[in-house]
Amino acid sequence: MSNQGKLMDNMSKKLAPNDKMLENINNRMDIFSTTIKNQISFNKMIESQLNQIATVVPAANPGIPSQPEGLEYANLVDMFDAGNY
């Protein structure tokens, strides 16, 4: 075998693991892409269901539930005891 043939054969042998690794990465990227597409589809389904629920449920009054009306301020009582530190 000529020197050039041996060189090409050696290079092919050294590059074979890289080809396998790249093929593995490519396969994983395909799986990842499919997973992302499935997640997007699921998110759209959930969003559609939430929109359907929102149209059926009557709108509640905005604000915090059971918040007293007319509350303009609150007092803060500081119970810190500086003598223990």
N, C-alpha and C positions, 0 to 999 in steps of 0.2 A: 504494500500500500504506500502511496506517495506521502510525503510529509504534509502536504495540504489536506489530503484525505484523513490522515491521522488527527491533524489539528481540528478538522471539522467534526470528526467522530468524538473527540474529547470534549469539545464545546457543547455538542448535543447532549452528551451524558451529564455535563455540569448544569445545563439549562433545563433538563427534564424535571428536576424537583421544583424549579421556579414555575414551570408551566403547570404543574400539578397544584401548586399553591395558588396561583392565579385563577385556575379553574375552580378551586374550592372557594375563594373569595367571591368569584362571580356567582356561584351557586348560592352562597349566603346572602349576597345582595339581592338576588331574585326572590329569595324567601322573605327578606326584610321588606322589599317593595310590595310583595303580596300582602304581608302583614299590615303595612301602612294603609294600603288600599282597603283592606277589610275593616280596619279601625275607622277610617273615614266614612265608609258605608254605615257602620254601626252608629257613629256619631250623628249622621244625617237622620237615621231612623229614630234615635232618641230625641233629636231636636224636633222632628215631625210629631212625635207622640206628645212632647211637652207643649207644642203649639196647639195640638188638639185639646189637651187638658186645659190650657189657658183660655181657650174659647168657651169651654163648658163651665168652668168655675167662675162664679161671679166675682167681680173686682172688689177687693176689700178696701176699707179706708186706708189711705197711706199713713204711715207712722208706725210707732212701736205698739204692739198690742197691749192693751190695758194701761196705757200711759195716761196719767191724769191730765185732764184738759186744764189749760190756764197755768201750767207750771212754768214759771219764768226763771226761777233760780233754785239752788239747793245749797244747804249749808254743809261745810266739811268740818268734821271734828277729828282732830289729830290726837291719837292716843299714844304717841311715841313717848317712852320714858327714857330720857337721856341719862338717868342715874345708873342704869345697868350697863353702860358702855364706857 
